[in-house]
Amino acid sequence: MRKDPTLACLLNLFLLGTGHIYLGRVAKGLLILAVGVALGMIVWPATVLVTVWAMYDAYKTARKMDRVTVARERVVEKTV
């Protein structure tokens, strides 16, 4: 199933880690949320950095997942 990279990125903006959860990477999403909250309690700017990184990573992961999905769809079309 194809995932929208922009949506994955924006979900992290609204709630840290949800972009990864949307992509099916639940453990990674929860870890990002926990790290973001923990760092936010200590140093607020660190949460901003974690959020920006999570947005970038979710976008990059969704693009990678889409390339794999498209490649699989092409293989299936050729075999049918």
N, C-alpha and C positions, 0 to 999 in steps of 0.2 A: 504494500500500500504506500502510495506516495505521500510525503509530508511536505508542508509548505515551510520553507526556510525562514521566510519573513515572519510568519506566525510563531514559529519556534523562538525566534529572536525576541519578538515583542512580549511573549508570555513571560520571559525572564525579567522583563522590565516591570511587569505588574506584580509578580511574585517570584522571587529568586528560586530557580530550580524547576519551575513548571514547564519550561521549554523542553528540558530533557525528559521530563515525565511524559509530555506529549509525544516525544519521539520513541517512547518505550524504554527509555533508560532510567527506570525508576530509582534504582540504587544511587546512580550518579546524581540525579536530581535532588534526592533527599540529602546526599552528602554536601552538595553545593549549598543547599538551604541551611544546613547545620553550620557549615563553615562561615557563611555570610552572617548568620545571626551571632555566632560566637565572636567573630571579628568586629562586628558592629557594636557589641557590648564593650569591647576594649578600645578600639580605634575606629571612629565613624568613617573616615575616608577609605579605610580598607574595604568596607562593604561596597562602596561605589566601584572600586577596582574589581572586586569579585563579580559584581553585577555586569560590568562591561565585559569581563572575560567570559562569563556564562552566556551572555547574549551572542558574542562572537562564536563560541564553541558550539552552541545550539544551531546557529545558522550553518556553520561549516559541517556539522554532523548531518543535518538534514539534507544538505546538498550532496554529501557523499552517499547517503542512503538512497536518494533519488537516482543517482547515477547507477547504482547497483540494481535498483528496481527496473529502470529503463533497459539496462543490459539484459536482465532476465526476461523481460517482456519480448525483446527482440529475438532471443534464443527460442522462446516458445512459439513466436510467430513463424520462424524459419522451420521449425519441426512440424508444424501443423499443415 
